[in-house]
Structures are given as structure tokens and as C-alpha cells.
Amino acid sequence: MAKSEPPVSLTAQIGEVAGAIWRLLDTEGPVSLAQLVKKLGEPRDIVMQGLGWLAREGKVQIEDVGRKRMVSLCG
């Protein structure tokens, strides 16, 4: 009988998505919030939590540009 993978904790999943957000922004530069969610292909709530994690650490900035909310790396 094959062993199943242990469930990933929600905190670990959010951390993994935060890392994916950072890598995407490092590679592609600033993106809109809508594009970020689309490009990552992860649930929107998890992406938002990962983004909050990075914002709290001072790693990303979020700005309103016209009708879009843009996300970019700090510095």
C-alpha cells in the first residue's frame, strides 16, 4: 500500500506562496494584484495572506496606480 503525503500546514502553504510571490516579482518586476493571483495559480486568499506576510516583513510595497493595485519588491 502506498503512503500518502502528510498534509501541508496552512502556515507552511502560505510561506511557500510568499516565496513564490517574491520569486515572481524578482523575475518579472511589478505586477497587478489580479495578475499576481492569475500567474501563481493559487487560491486568492492564500496569495493575499502570503502577500501580507511579505508586506509585514517590509519586502513588498503595494500601490494604487489608477484603477489597479500594483505589487513590487522594496528597494
mmCIF file as gemmi writes it, N, C-alpha and C atoms, coordinates in Angstrom:
data_model
loop_
_atom_site.group_PDB
_atom_site.id
_atom_site.type_symbol
_atom_site.label_atom_id
_atom_site.label_alt_id
_atom_site.label_comp_id
_atom_site.label_asym_id
_atom_site.label_entity_id
_atom_site.label_seq_id
_atom_site.pdbx_PDB_ins_code
_atom_site.Cartn_x
_atom_site.Cartn_y
_atom_site.Cartn_z
_atom_site.occupancy
_atom_site.B_iso_or_equiv
_atom_site.pdbx_formal_charge
_atom_site.auth_seq_id
_atom_site.auth_asym_id
_atom_site.pdbx_PDB_model_num
ATOM 1 N N . MET Axp A 1 ? 0.839 -1.174 0 1 0 ? 1 A 1
ATOM 2 C CA . MET Axp A 1 ? 0 0 0 1 0 ? 1 A 1
ATOM 3 C C . MET Axp A 1 ? 0.889 1.244 0 1 0 ? 1 A 1
ATOM 4 N N . ALA Axp A 2 ? 0.607 2.191 -0.862 1 0 ? 2 A 1
ATOM 5 C CA . ALA Axp A 2 ? 1.404 3.414 -0.986 1 0 ? 2 A 1
ATOM 6 C C . ALA Axp A 2 ? 1.092 4.37 0.163 1 0 ? 2 A 1
ATOM 7 N N . LYS Axp A 3 ? 2.15 4.987 0.652 1 0 ? 3 A 1
ATOM 8 C CA . LYS Axp A 3 ? 1.969 6.006 1.69 1 0 ? 3 A 1
ATOM 9 C C . LYS Axp A 3 ? 1.496 7.297 1.06 1 0 ? 3 A 1
ATOM 10 N N . SER Axp A 4 ? 0.568 7.951 1.73 1 0 ? 4 A 1
ATOM 11 C CA . SER Axp A 4 ? 0.126 9.25 1.218 1 0 ? 4 A 1
ATOM 12 C C . SER Axp A 4 ? 0.98 10.341 1.85 1 0 ? 4 A 1
ATOM 13 N N . GLU Axp A 5 ? 1.076 11.461 1.147 1 0 ? 5 A 1
ATOM 14 C CA . GLU Axp A 5 ? 1.841 12.603 1.641 1 0 ? 5 A 1
ATOM 15 C C . GLU Axp A 5 ? 1.156 13.176 2.879 1 0 ? 5 A 1
ATOM 16 N N . PRO Axp A 6 ? 1.935 13.569 3.89 1 0 ? 6 A 1
ATOM 17 C CA . PRO Axp A 6 ? 1.296 14.214 5.041 1 0 ? 6 A 1
ATOM 18 C C . PRO Axp A 6 ? 0.734 15.563 4.617 1 0 ? 6 A 1
ATOM 19 N N . PRO Axp A 7 ? -0.394 15.969 5.217 1 0 ? 7 A 1
ATOM 20 C CA . PRO Axp A 7 ? -0.971 17.253 4.831 1 0 ? 7 A 1
ATOM 21 C C . PRO Axp A 7 ? -0.027 18.405 5.166 1 0 ? 7 A 1
ATOM 22 N N . VAL Axp A 8 ? 0.015 19.382 4.271 1 0 ? 8 A 1
ATOM 23 C CA . VAL Axp A 8 ? 0.85 20.562 4.478 1 0 ? 8 A 1
ATOM 24 C C . VAL Axp A 8 ? 0.067 21.536 5.348 1 0 ? 8 A 1
ATOM 25 N N . SER Axp A 9 ? 0.716 22.06 6.382 1 0 ? 9 A 1
ATOM 26 C CA . SER Axp A 9 ? 0.017 23.007 7.251 1 0 ? 9 A 1
ATOM 27 C C . SER Axp A 9 ? -0.297 24.283 6.478 1 0 ? 9 A 1
ATOM 28 N N . LEU Axp A 10 ? -1.326 24.957 6.905 1 0 ? 10 A 1
ATOM 29 C CA . LEU Axp A 10 ? -1.726 26.195 6.25 1 0 ? 10 A 1
ATOM 30 C C . LEU Axp A 10 ? -0.603 27.226 6.338 1 0 ? 10 A 1
ATOM 31 N N . THR Axp A 11 ? 0.063 27.302 7.475 1 0 ? 11 A 1
ATOM 32 C CA . THR Axp A 11 ? 1.17 28.251 7.625 1 0 ? 11 A 1
ATOM 33 C C . THR Axp A 11 ? 2.292 27.932 6.647 1 0 ? 11 A 1
ATOM 34 N N . ALA Axp A 12 ? 2.597 26.656 6.47 1 0 ? 12 A 1
ATOM 35 C CA . ALA Axp A 12 ? 3.635 26.264 5.514 1 0 ? 12 A 1
ATOM 36 C C . ALA Axp A 12 ? 3.213 26.615 4.089 1 0 ? 12 A 1
ATOM 37 N N . GLN Axp A 13 ? 1.942 26.396 3.769 1 0 ? 13 A 1
ATOM 38 C CA . GLN Axp A 13 ? 1.441 26.721 2.431 1 0 ? 13 A 1
ATOM 39 C C . GLN Axp A 13 ? 1.532 28.219 2.166 1 0 ? 13 A 1
ATOM 40 N N . ILE Axp A 14 ? 1.171 29.032 3.147 1 0 ? 14 A 1
ATOM 41 C CA . ILE Axp A 14 ? 1.262 30.484 2.998 1 0 ? 14 A 1
ATOM 42 C C . ILE Axp A 14 ? 2.716 30.899 2.808 1 0 ? 14 A 1
ATOM 43 N N . GLY Axp A 15 ? 3.618 30.295 3.574 1 0 ? 15 A 1
ATOM 44 C CA . GLY Axp A 15 ? 5.043 30.59 3.434 1 0 ? 15 A 1
ATOM 45 C C . GLY Axp A 15 ? 5.575 30.218 2.061 1 0 ? 15 A 1
ATOM 46 N N . GLU Axp A 16 ? 5.13 29.076 1.529 1 0 ? 16 A 1
ATOM 47 C CA . GLU Axp A 16 ? 5.563 28.661 0.197 1 0 ? 16 A 1
ATOM 48 C C . GLU Axp A 16 ? 5.063 29.642 -0.86 1 0 ? 16 A 1
ATOM 49 N N . VAL Axp A 17 ? 3.823 30.09 -0.727 1 0 ? 17 A 1
ATOM 50 C CA . VAL Axp A 17 ? 3.271 31.051 -1.673 1 0 ? 17 A 1
ATOM 51 C C . VAL Axp A 17 ? 3.984 32.397 -1.542 1 0 ? 17 A 1
ATOM 52 N N . ALA Axp A 18 ? 4.321 32.799 -0.32 1 0 ? 18 A 1
ATOM 53 C CA . ALA Axp A 18 ? 5.08 34.042 -0.129 1 0 ? 18 A 1
ATOM 54 C C . ALA Axp A 18 ? 6.406 33.961 -0.89 1 0 ? 18 A 1
ATOM 55 N N . GLY Axp A 19 ? 7.067 32.815 -0.823 1 0 ? 19 A 1
ATOM 56 C CA . GLY Axp A 19 ? 8.306 32.624 -1.575 1 0 ? 19 A 1
ATOM 57 C C . GLY Axp A 19 ? 8.076 32.703 -3.074 1 0 ? 19 A 1
ATOM 58 N N . ALA Axp A 20 ? 6.981 32.106 -3.539 1 0 ? 20 A 1
ATOM 59 C CA . ALA Axp A 20 ? 6.649 32.151 -4.966 1 0 ? 20 A 1
ATOM 60 C C . ALA Axp A 20 ? 6.359 33.587 -5.413 1 0 ? 20 A 1
ATOM 61 N N . ILE Axp A 21 ? 5.695 34.355 -4.566 1 0 ? 21 A 1
ATOM 62 C CA . ILE Axp A 21 ? 5.419 35.765 -4.873 1 0 ? 21 A 1
ATOM 63 C C . ILE Axp A 21 ? 6.737 36.514 -5.025 1 0 ? 21 A 1
ATOM 64 N N . TRP Axp A 22 ? 7.633 36.328 -4.072 1 0 ? 22 A 1
ATOM 65 C CA . TRP Axp A 22 ? 8.922 37.03 -4.104 1 0 ? 22 A 1
ATOM 66 C C . TRP Axp A 22 ? 9.685 36.692 -5.38 1 0 ? 22 A 1
ATOM 67 N N . ARG Axp A 23 ? 9.74 35.396 -5.724 1 0 ? 23 A 1
ATOM 68 C CA . ARG Axp A 23 ? 10.474 34.978 -6.93 1 0 ? 23 A 1
ATOM 69 C C . ARG Axp A 23 ? 9.847 35.564 -8.188 1 0 ? 23 A 1
ATOM 70 N N . LEU Axp A 24 ? 8.52 35.562 -8.261 1 0 ? 24 A 1
ATOM 71 C CA . LEU Axp A 24 ? 7.839 36.113 -9.428 1 0 ? 24 A 1
ATOM 72 C C . LEU Axp A 24 ? 8.148 37.6 -9.572 1 0 ? 24 A 1
ATOM 73 N N . LEU Axp A 25 ? 8.064 38.35 -8.479 1 0 ? 25 A 1
ATOM 74 C CA . LEU Axp A 25 ? 8.341 39.784 -8.539 1 0 ? 25 A 1
ATOM 75 C C . LEU Axp A 25 ? 9.809 40.059 -8.856 1 0 ? 25 A 1
ATOM 76 N N . ASP Axp A 26 ? 10.699 39.218 -8.351 1 0 ? 26 A 1
ATOM 77 C CA . ASP Axp A 26 ? 12.128 39.376 -8.628 1 0 ? 26 A 1
ATOM 78 C C . ASP Axp A 26 ? 12.422 39.147 -10.105 1 0 ? 26 A 1
ATOM 79 N N . THR Axp A 27 ? 11.709 38.21 -10.717 1 0 ? 27 A 1
ATOM 80 C CA . THR Axp A 27 ? 11.909 37.869 -12.121 1 0 ? 27 A 1
ATOM 81 C C . THR Axp A 27 ? 11.199 38.835 -13.066 1 0 ? 27 A 1
ATOM 82 N N . GLU Axp A 28 ? 9.935 39.142 -12.76 1 0 ? 28 A 1
ATOM 83 C CA . GLU Axp A 28 ? 9.108 39.902 -13.698 1 0 ? 28 A 1
ATOM 84 C C . GLU Axp A 28 ? 8.943 41.372 -13.358 1 0 ? 28 A 1
ATOM 85 N N . GLY Axp A 29 ? 9.302 41.77 -12.164 1 0 ? 29 A 1
ATOM 86 C CA . GLY Axp A 29 ? 9.085 43.155 -11.759 1 0 ? 29 A 1
ATOM 87 C C . GLY Axp A 29 ? 7.662 43.361 -11.281 1 0 ? 29 A 1
ATOM 88 N N . PRO Axp A 30 ? 7.246 44.616 -11.136 1 0 ? 30 A 1
ATOM 89 C CA . PRO Axp A 30 ? 5.915 44.916 -10.607 1 0 ? 30 A 1
ATOM 90 C C . PRO Axp A 30 ? 4.794 44.3 -11.445 1 0 ? 30 A 1
ATOM 91 N N . VAL Axp A 31 ? 3.792 43.78 -10.754 1 0 ? 31 A 1
ATOM 92 C CA . VAL Axp A 31 ? 2.599 43.227 -11.41 1 0 ? 31 A 1
ATOM 93 C C . VAL Axp A 31 ? 1.369 43.689 -10.647 1 0 ? 31 A 1
ATOM 94 N N . SER Axp A 32 ? 0.239 43.66 -11.327 1 0 ? 32 A 1
ATOM 95 C CA . SER Axp A 32 ? -1.01 43.997 -10.646 1 0 ? 32 A 1
ATOM 96 C C . SER Axp A 32 ? -1.406 42.837 -9.739 1 0 ? 32 A 1
ATOM 97 N N . LEU Axp A 33 ? -2.22 43.14 -8.765 1 0 ? 33 A 1
ATOM 98 C CA . LEU Axp A 33 ? -2.703 42.117 -7.845 1 0 ? 33 A 1
ATOM 99 C C . LEU Axp A 33 ? -3.439 41.016 -8.6 1 0 ? 33 A 1
ATOM 100 N N . ALA Axp A 34 ? -4.267 41.41 -9.56 1 0 ? 34 A 1
ATOM 101 C CA . ALA Axp A 34 ? -5.018 40.426 -10.35 1 0 ? 34 A 1
ATOM 102 C C . ALA Axp A 34 ? -4.069 39.513 -11.127 1 0 ? 34 A 1
ATOM 103 N N . GLN Axp A 35 ? -3.021 40.092 -11.733 1 0 ? 35 A 1
ATOM 104 C CA . GLN Axp A 35 ? -2.053 39.292 -12.479 1 0 ? 35 A 1
ATOM 105 C C . GLN Axp A 35 ? -1.259 38.365 -11.559 1 0 ? 35 A 1
ATOM 106 N N . LEU Axp A 36 ? -0.941 38.853 -10.372 1 0 ? 36 A 1
ATOM 107 C CA . LEU Axp A 36 ? -0.206 38.043 -9.398 1 0 ? 36 A 1
ATOM 108 C C . LEU Axp A 36 ? -0.985 36.767 -9.086 1 0 ? 36 A 1
ATOM 109 N N . VAL Axp A 37 ? -2.252 36.916 -8.781 1 0 ? 37 A 1
ATOM 110 C CA . VAL Axp A 37 ? -3.096 35.757 -8.462 1 0 ? 37 A 1
ATOM 111 C C . VAL Axp A 37 ? -3.179 34.825 -9.667 1 0 ? 37 A 1
ATOM 112 N N . LYS Axp A 38 ? -3.378 35.391 -10.839 1 0 ? 38 A 1
ATOM 113 C CA . LYS Axp A 38 ? -3.507 34.589 -12.063 1 0 ? 38 A 1
ATOM 114 C C . LYS Axp A 38 ? -2.222 33.822 -12.373 1 0 ? 38 A 1
ATOM 115 N N . LYS Axp A 39 ? -1.083 34.51 -12.297 1 0 ? 39 A 1
ATOM 116 C CA . LYS Axp A 39 ? 0.199 33.888 -12.639 1 0 ? 39 A 1
ATOM 117 C C . LYS Axp A 39 ? 0.593 32.793 -11.652 1 0 ? 39 A 1
ATOM 118 N N . LEU Axp A 40 ? 0.263 32.974 -10.378 1 0 ? 40 A 1
ATOM 119 C CA . LEU Axp A 40 ? 0.631 31.968 -9.383 1 0 ? 40 A 1
ATOM 120 C C . LEU Axp A 40 ? -0.264 30.738 -9.437 1 0 ? 40 A 1
ATOM 121 N N . GLY Axp A 41 ? -1.522 30.929 -9.842 1 0 ? 41 A 1
ATOM 122 C CA . GLY Axp A 41 ? -2.439 29.79 -9.924 1 0 ? 41 A 1
ATOM 123 C C . GLY Axp A 41 ? -2.784 29.197 -8.57 1 0 ? 41 A 1
ATOM 124 N N . GLU Axp A 42 ? -2.676 29.988 -7.529 1 0 ? 42 A 1
ATOM 125 C CA . GLU Axp A 42 ? -3.003 29.553 -6.172 1 0 ? 42 A 1
ATOM 126 C C . GLU Axp A 42 ? -4.306 30.224 -5.75 1 0 ? 42 A 1
ATOM 127 N N . PRO Axp A 43 ? -4.984 29.69 -4.727 1 0 ? 43 A 1
ATOM 128 C CA . PRO Axp A 43 ? -6.209 30.343 -4.255 1 0 ? 43 A 1
ATOM 129 C C . PRO Axp A 43 ? -5.933 31.798 -3.835 1 0 ? 43 A 1
ATOM 130 N N . ARG Axp A 44 ? -6.848 32.689 -4.205 1 0 ? 44 A 1
ATOM 131 C CA . ARG Axp A 44 ? -6.672 34.118 -3.937 1 0 ? 44 A 1
ATOM 132 C C . ARG Axp A 44 ? -6.426 34.405 -2.459 1 0 ? 44 A 1
ATOM 133 N N . ASP Axp A 45 ? -7.138 33.72 -1.568 1 0 ? 45 A 1
ATOM 134 C CA . ASP Axp A 45 ? -6.947 34.009 -0.141 1 0 ? 45 A 1
ATOM 135 C C . ASP Axp A 45 ? -5.545 33.646 0.333 1 0 ? 45 A 1
ATOM 136 N N . ILE Axp A 46 ? -4.991 32.572 -0.194 1 0 ? 46 A 1
ATOM 137 C CA . ILE Axp A 46 ? -3.622 32.174 0.18 1 0 ? 46 A 1
ATOM 138 C C . ILE Axp A 46 ? -2.612 33.174 -0.383 1 0 ? 46 A 1
ATOM 139 N N . VAL Axp A 47 ? -2.833 33.636 -1.614 1 0 ? 47 A 1
ATOM 140 C CA . VAL Axp A 47 ? -1.948 34.643 -2.207 1 0 ? 47 A 1
ATOM 141 C C . VAL Axp A 47 ? -1.985 35.921 -1.374 1 0 ? 47 A 1
ATOM 142 N N . MET Axp A 48 ? -3.174 36.341 -0.964 1 0 ? 48 A 1
ATOM 143 C CA . MET Axp A 48 ? -3.293 37.558 -0.155 1 0 ? 48 A 1
ATOM 144 C C . MET Axp A 48 ? -2.593 37.406 1.192 1 0 ? 48 A 1
ATOM 145 N N . GLN Axp A 49 ? -2.696 36.232 1.788 1 0 ? 49 A 1
ATOM 146 C CA . GLN Axp A 49 ? -2.017 36.005 3.061 1 0 ? 49 A 1
ATOM 147 C C . GLN Axp A 49 ? -0.498 35.993 2.884 1 0 ? 49 A 1
ATOM 148 N N . GLY Axp A 50 ? -0.028 35.395 1.8 1 0 ? 50 A 1
ATOM 149 C CA . GLY Axp A 50 ? 1.404 35.413 1.508 1 0 ? 50 A 1
ATOM 150 C C . GLY Axp A 50 ? 1.9 36.826 1.238 1 0 ? 50 A 1
ATOM 151 N N . LEU Axp A 51 ? 1.094 37.601 0.551 1 0 ? 51 A 1
ATOM 152 C CA . LEU Axp A 51 ? 1.438 38.992 0.276 1 0 ? 51 A 1
ATOM 153 C C . LEU Axp A 51 ? 1.492 39.801 1.572 1 0 ? 51 A 1
ATOM 154 N N . GLY Axp A 52 ? 0.535 39.544 2.461 1 0 ? 52 A 1
ATOM 155 C CA . GLY Axp A 52 ? 0.534 40.208 3.764 1 0 ? 52 A 1
ATOM 156 C C . GLY Axp A 52 ? 1.781 39.862 4.565 1 0 ? 52 A 1
ATOM 157 N N . TRP Axp A 53 ? 2.191 38.618 4.49 1 0 ? 53 A 1
ATOM 158 C CA . TRP Axp A 53 ? 3.396 38.158 5.174 1 0 ? 53 A 1
ATOM 159 C C . TRP Axp A 53 ? 4.593 38.979 4.683 1 0 ? 53 A 1
ATOM 160 N N . LEU Axp A 54 ? 4.741 39.081 3.358 1 0 ? 54 A 1
ATOM 161 C CA . LEU Axp A 54 ? 5.866 39.83 2.786 1 0 ? 54 A 1
ATOM 162 C C . LEU Axp A 54 ? 5.776 41.32 3.099 1 0 ? 54 A 1
ATOM 163 N N . ALA Axp A 55 ? 4.565 41.864 3.078 1 0 ? 55 A 1
ATOM 164 C CA . ALA Axp A 55 ? 4.383 43.292 3.386 1 0 ? 55 A 1
ATOM 165 C C . ALA Axp A 55 ? 4.765 43.559 4.84 1 0 ? 55 A 1
ATOM 166 N N . ARG Axp A 56 ? 4.375 42.684 5.73 1 0 ? 56 A 1
ATOM 167 C CA . ARG Axp A 56 ? 4.695 42.849 7.159 1 0 ? 56 A 1
ATOM 168 C C . ARG Axp A 56 ? 6.207 42.815 7.386 1 0 ? 56 A 1
ATOM 169 N N . GLU Axp A 57 ? 6.909 42.019 6.59 1 0 ? 57 A 1
ATOM 170 C CA . GLU Axp A 57 ? 8.368 41.937 6.695 1 0 ? 57 A 1
ATOM 171 C C . GLU Axp A 57 ? 9.064 43.076 5.953 1 0 ? 57 A 1
ATOM 172 N N . GLY Axp A 58 ? 8.295 43.944 5.28 1 0 ? 58 A 1
ATOM 173 C CA . GLY Axp A 58 ? 8.886 45.058 4.542 1 0 ? 58 A 1
ATOM 174 C C . GLY Axp A 58 ? 9.547 44.665 3.24 1 0 ? 58 A 1
ATOM 175 N N . LYS Axp A 59 ? 9.137 43.544 2.655 1 0 ? 59 A 1
ATOM 176 C CA . LYS Axp A 59 ? 9.763 43.052 1.43 1 0 ? 59 A 1
ATOM 177 C C . LYS Axp A 59 ? 9.042 43.501 0.163 1 0 ? 59 A 1
ATOM 178 N N . VAL Axp A 60 ? 7.752 43.871 0.293 1 0 ? 60 A 1
ATOM 179 C CA . VAL Axp A 60 ? 6.995 44.318 -0.877 1 0 ? 60 A 1
ATOM 180 C C . VAL Axp A 60 ? 6.272 45.618 -0.562 1 0 ? 60 A 1
ATOM 181 N N . GLN Axp A 61 ? 5.955 46.329 -1.628 1 0 ? 61 A 1
ATOM 182 C CA . GLN Axp A 61 ? 5.106 47.502 -1.474 1 0 ? 61 A 1
ATOM 183 C C . GLN Axp A 61 ? 3.908 47.327 -2.398 1 0 ? 61 A 1
ATOM 184 N N . ILE Axp A 62 ? 2.791 47.867 -1.961 1 0 ? 62 A 1
ATOM 185 C CA . ILE Axp A 62 ? 1.54 47.772 -2.702 1 0 ? 62 A 1
ATOM 186 C C . ILE Axp A 62 ? 1.045 49.193 -2.919 1 0 ? 62 A 1
ATOM 187 N N . GLU Axp A 63 ? 0.847 49.557 -4.177 1 0 ? 63 A 1
ATOM 188 C CA . GLU Axp A 63 ? 0.432 50.926 -4.509 1 0 ? 63 A 1
ATOM 189 C C . GLU Axp A 63 ? -0.764 50.9 -5.441 1 0 ? 63 A 1
ATOM 190 N N . ASP Axp A 64 ? -1.663 51.87 -5.251 1 0 ? 64 A 1
ATOM 191 C CA . ASP Axp A 64 ? -2.754 52.06 -6.192 1 0 ? 64 A 1
ATOM 192 C C . ASP Axp A 64 ? -2.238 52.909 -7.344 1 0 ? 64 A 1
ATOM 193 N N . VAL Axp A 65 ? -2.362 52.376 -8.561 1 0 ? 65 A 1
ATOM 194 C CA . VAL Axp A 65 ? -1.956 53.085 -9.77 1 0 ? 65 A 1
ATOM 195 C C . VAL Axp A 65 ? -3.177 53.093 -10.683 1 0 ? 65 A 1
ATOM 196 N N . GLY Axp A 66 ? -3.831 54.232 -10.738 1 0 ? 66 A 1
ATOM 197 C CA . GLY Axp A 66 ? -5.085 54.298 -11.481 1 0 ? 66 A 1
ATOM 198 C C . GLY Axp A 66 ? -6.097 53.379 -10.826 1 0 ? 66 A 1
ATOM 199 N N . ARG Axp A 67 ? -6.645 52.472 -11.618 1 0 ? 67 A 1
ATOM 200 C CA . ARG Axp A 67 ? -7.629 51.523 -11.088 1 0 ? 67 A 1
ATOM 201 C C . ARG Axp A 67 ? -6.999 50.204 -10.668 1 0 ? 67 A 1
ATOM 202 N N . LYS Axp A 68 ? -5.687 50.083 -10.794 1 0 ? 68 A 1
ATOM 203 C CA . LYS Axp A 68 ? -5.002 48.838 -10.449 1 0 ? 68 A 1
ATOM 204 C C . LYS Axp A 68 ? -4.262 48.988 -9.138 1 0 ? 68 A 1
ATOM 205 N N . ARG Axp A 69 ? -4.094 47.883 -8.453 1 0 ? 69 A 1
ATOM 206 C CA . ARG Axp A 69 ? -3.262 47.826 -7.266 1 0 ? 69 A 1
ATOM 207 C C . ARG Axp A 69 ? -2.011 47.056 -7.685 1 0 ? 69 A 1
ATOM 208 N N . MET Axp A 70 ? -0.861 47.732 -7.677 1 0 ? 70 A 1
ATOM 209 C CA . MET Axp A 70 ? 0.394 47.146 -8.137 1 0 ? 70 A 1
ATOM 210 C C . MET Axp A 70 ? 1.24 46.672 -6.961 1 0 ? 70 A 1
ATOM 211 N N . VAL Axp A 71 ? 1.91 45.562 -7.171 1 0 ? 71 A 1
ATOM 212 C CA . VAL Axp A 71 ? 2.769 44.963 -6.154 1 0 ? 71 A 1
ATOM 213 C C . VAL Axp A 71 ? 4.187 44.925 -6.705 1 0 ? 71 A 1
ATOM 214 N N . SER Axp A 72 ? 5.154 45.339 -5.881 1 0 ? 72 A 1
ATOM 215 C CA . SER Axp A 72 ? 6.557 45.292 -6.299 1 0 ? 72 A 1
ATOM 216 C C . SER Axp A 72 ? 7.432 45.008 -5.085 1 0 ? 72 A 1
ATOM 217 N N . LEU Axp A 73 ? 8.658 44.581 -5.36 1 0 ? 73 A 1
ATOM 218 C CA . LEU Axp A 73 ? 9.627 44.376 -4.291 1 0 ? 73 A 1
ATOM 219 C C . LEU Axp A 73 ? 10.122 45.729 -3.794 1 0 ? 73 A 1
ATOM 220 N N . CYS Axp A 74 ? 10.425 45.809 -2.521 1 0 ? 74 A 1
ATOM 221 C CA . CYS Axp A 74 ? 11.003 47.025 -1.955 1 0 ? 74 A 1
ATOM 222 C C . CYS Axp A 74 ? 12.494 47.097 -2.302 1 0 ? 74 A 1
ATOM 223 N N . GLY Axp A 75 ? 12.966 48.321 -2.457 1 0 ? 75 A 1
ATOM 224 C CA . GLY Axp A 75 ? 14.396 48.535 -2.669 1 0 ? 75 A 1
ATOM 225 C C . GLY Axp A 75 ? 14.822 48.096 -3.987 1 0 ? 75 A 1
